[in-house]
Amino acid sequence: MDLYECRIFQIRNTLIRPDVTVVGAGSAGCVAARRCAEMGLRTLLLDRKDESDIGKKVCGDEISKSHFDATGIDYPSGDEISSIISGADVYPPNIENVLNVRGWSDFDGWTVNRYMFGQRLLQEAKNAGVVFHPQSHVGGPIMRGDRVVGVYSKDASSGEEINIYSKLVIDASGFPGVVRKKIDNPLVEQNIDKRDIALCYREILSLNKPLEESEVARVFLGGDYSPNGYSWIFPKGHTSVNAGVGVTGGQGQGSPKNLFLSFKEEYPLFSDSKILDGGGGAVPVRRPLKSLVSDGIAFLGDAALMVNPIHGGGIGAGMRAGIILGEVAKEAIARKNLTAYGLWHFNSRFLSNFGRRLASLEIFKRLLTDVTDEEMNYGFEKRLLEAEDLMGANRGEGFSLGITDKMRRVKRGIGNITLLRKLQRAASLMKKMDFAYSQYPNSPAQLDKWNESVHFILEQAVFK
Ligand SMILES: Cc1cc2nc3c(=O)[nH]c(=O)nc-3n(C[C@H](O)[C@H](O)[C@H](O)COP(=O)(O)OP(=O)(O)OC[C@H]3O[C@@H](n4cnc5c(N)ncnc54)[C@H](O)[C@@H]3O)c2cc1C
């Protein structure tokens, strides 16, 4: 135990003063904490869970190789890998005219043993010098004026309450956003619209016969089992799968668990399957927060709404942002400027890059949720969207619909010009959103004006 660790443990019941306190040891928090420590910052990581529960997370367990390539985090290996994923079959609501997407490097990767993966990320953070306090239930921020100067927390075993002061707080507490929700500051979006939340239920199932294509993920759009959302079946080896349902749109869609149970009853692959694990969760499905920082604090992972709005995948985005944040924290602390201005580089580096892709995908998500099942079935039948479009859309580039292309599709889609127009409009709005994010402001002073331009684009993204 080094001198700094001693200081933290010795004075646990009074005040401790790390450089950075990270709230939440999920994938995003562990990666950010590790990067902070690697940058030489004294880093404290808190989680309300026991250490042995870190990594237990209701999830689809799929993660693309591209995120590891972008961050330098070691690929999953050995028992951490459940399956290699290579390709996806995307089904419209009537489950006909499947779209076989292959060679999609942004999706190809693995399904992982989520527990082992989470434990590995925690271990890597600790090996880098992070001090981890499990069973620390953070209640909210300690404020000095508008500035966050620490967090208050309760030790789950002793009931002891402690105040932890640090130069920077990182809220990586996942969907609950426990610190963010208690900060009253115009830069901070406290609450998000119910329509921007996907409620999910998933089971890990052992099948009674081997999967036919055990490297291909299956995605089912809309339909009776996932209204305004999608269902998935991700392979976990040859004879087990992670399968679930995610629905958006607030109340009135039915419980995700009941929807999943109906899906399970109808879909032949699941007959006589055994449940290995089951559980529900929520995930944000919109663009990231307008600002990922405020005075003395940064937001990360699900707490910052860094999730792909189409498929709800957020592990990769949180890891990417965690690396950037560690580096920005180091710069800001070196310059002794932990204000929103001092931390702004985190916004510029993440939002005008990977965040831009997530924002433009929010338009695509709105298209998918607004079109009717009949329109979607028609679009798949006539191939109005092709596999390359889905790949382009996922990269946030939109789809091209150039003049020759447009003519070709008009011919195919002549029976439903309205749908073609919707597609074209979505493509154009995605490009506009992409451009808006490329112009992300250099300082908080221009944020409101920029945010208005984003809302102006979103207001047009109605495809009913
Ligand atoms: C059903 C479902 C399927 C999904 N499928 C996929 C998928 O296949 N691929 C993918 O990439 N993403 C998927 N996601 C999303 C993905 O799981 C999340 O985006 C990702 O795990 C977020 O990581 P995080 O570190 O931000 O938050 P989390 O993993 O939620 O970690 C937050 C941590 O903060 C801790 N915490 C919370 N409150 C407090 C508090 N008050 N005090 C102290 N600690 C606290 C929690 O204990 C937790 O350890 C799915 C999500 C769901 C719900």
PDBQT file of the ligand as one rigid body, heavy atoms in Angstrom, charges set to zero:
ROOT
HETATM    1  C1  LIG A 501     -31.122  -4.892 -21.160  1.00  0.00    +0.000 C 
HETATM    2  C2  LIG A 501     -29.938  -4.106 -21.617  1.00  0.00    +0.000 A 
HETATM    3  C3  LIG A 501     -29.182  -4.583 -22.685  1.00  0.00    +0.000 A 
HETATM    4  C4  LIG A 501     -28.030  -3.891 -23.090  1.00  0.00    +0.000 A 
HETATM    5  N1  LIG A 501     -27.256  -4.430 -24.071  1.00  0.00    +0.000 NA
HETATM    6  C5  LIG A 501     -26.080  -3.850 -24.395  1.00  0.00    +0.000 A 
HETATM    7  C6  LIG A 501     -25.190  -4.467 -25.308  1.00  0.00    +0.000 A 
HETATM    8  O1  LIG A 501     -25.419  -5.567 -25.809  1.00  0.00    +0.000 OA
HETATM    9  N2  LIG A 501     -24.035  -3.821 -25.613  1.00  0.00    +0.000 N 
HETATM   10  C7  LIG A 501     -23.720  -2.608 -25.062  1.00  0.00    +0.000 A 
HETATM   11  O2  LIG A 501     -22.665  -2.038 -25.393  1.00  0.00    +0.000 OA
HETATM   12  N3  LIG A 501     -24.554  -2.006 -24.175  1.00  0.00    +0.000 NA
HETATM   13  C8  LIG A 501     -25.708  -2.607 -23.820  1.00  0.00    +0.000 A 
HETATM   14  N4  LIG A 501     -26.531  -2.018 -22.892  1.00  0.00    +0.000 N 
HETATM   15  C9  LIG A 501     -26.145  -0.730 -22.305  1.00  0.00    +0.000 C 
HETATM   16  C10 LIG A 501     -24.963  -0.908 -21.387  1.00  0.00    +0.000 C 
HETATM   17  O3  LIG A 501     -25.203  -1.950 -20.470  1.00  0.00    +0.000 OA
HETATM   18  C11 LIG A 501     -24.659   0.395 -20.662  1.00  0.00    +0.000 C 
HETATM   19  O4  LIG A 501     -24.588   1.426 -21.617  1.00  0.00    +0.000 OA
HETATM   20  C12 LIG A 501     -23.344   0.356 -19.908  1.00  0.00    +0.000 C 
HETATM   21  O5  LIG A 501     -23.262  -0.763 -19.083  1.00  0.00    +0.000 OA
HETATM   22  C13 LIG A 501     -23.211   1.633 -19.086  1.00  0.00    +0.000 C 
HETATM   23  O6  LIG A 501     -22.041   1.591 -18.324  1.00  0.00    +0.000 OA
HETATM   24  P1  LIG A 501     -21.860   2.642 -17.150  1.00  0.00    +0.000 P 
HETATM   25  O7  LIG A 501     -20.523   2.340 -16.557  1.00  0.00    +0.000 OA
HETATM   26  O8  LIG A 501     -22.146   4.002 -17.640  1.00  0.00    +0.000 OA
HETATM   27  O9  LIG A 501     -23.013   2.315 -16.103  1.00  0.00    +0.000 OA
HETATM   28  P2  LIG A 501     -23.304   0.996 -15.255  1.00  0.00    +0.000 P 
HETATM   29  O10 LIG A 501     -22.731  -0.209 -15.887  1.00  0.00    +0.000 OA
HETATM   30  O11 LIG A 501     -24.751   1.002 -14.979  1.00  0.00    +0.000 OA
HETATM   31  O12 LIG A 501     -22.491   1.243 -13.913  1.00  0.00    +0.000 OA
HETATM   32  C14 LIG A 501     -22.889   2.198 -12.972  1.00  0.00    +0.000 C 
HETATM   33  C15 LIG A 501     -22.306   1.814 -11.623  1.00  0.00    +0.000 C 
HETATM   34  O13 LIG A 501     -22.648   2.855 -10.695  1.00  0.00    +0.000 OA
HETATM   35  C16 LIG A 501     -23.017   2.270  -9.472  1.00  0.00    +0.000 C 
HETATM   36  N5  LIG A 501     -23.914   3.184  -8.759  1.00  0.00    +0.000 N 
HETATM   37  C17 LIG A 501     -25.172   3.544  -9.095  1.00  0.00    +0.000 A 
HETATM   38  N6  LIG A 501     -25.687   4.369  -8.166  1.00  0.00    +0.000 NA
HETATM   39  C18 LIG A 501     -24.727   4.541  -7.230  1.00  0.00    +0.000 A 
HETATM   40  C19 LIG A 501     -24.667   5.275  -6.014  1.00  0.00    +0.000 A 
HETATM   41  N7  LIG A 501     -25.718   5.989  -5.563  1.00  0.00    +0.000 N 
HETATM   42  N8  LIG A 501     -23.527   5.238  -5.304  1.00  0.00    +0.000 NA
HETATM   43  C20 LIG A 501     -22.458   4.508  -5.722  1.00  0.00    +0.000 A 
HETATM   44  N9  LIG A 501     -22.486   3.773  -6.853  1.00  0.00    +0.000 NA
HETATM   45  C21 LIG A 501     -23.592   3.795  -7.597  1.00  0.00    +0.000 A 
HETATM   46  C22 LIG A 501     -23.699   0.970  -9.871  1.00  0.00    +0.000 C 
HETATM   47  O14 LIG A 501     -23.660   0.034  -8.799  1.00  0.00    +0.000 OA
HETATM   48  C23 LIG A 501     -22.871   0.521 -11.069  1.00  0.00    +0.000 C 
HETATM   49  O15 LIG A 501     -21.825  -0.347 -10.689  1.00  0.00    +0.000 OA
HETATM   50  C24 LIG A 501     -27.677  -2.668 -22.464  1.00  0.00    +0.000 A 
HETATM   51  C25 LIG A 501     -28.452  -2.176 -21.402  1.00  0.00    +0.000 A 
HETATM   52  C26 LIG A 501     -29.564  -2.877 -20.982  1.00  0.00    +0.000 A 
HETATM   53  C27 LIG A 501     -30.371  -2.351 -19.821  1.00  0.00    +0.000 C 
ENDROOT
TORSDOF 0
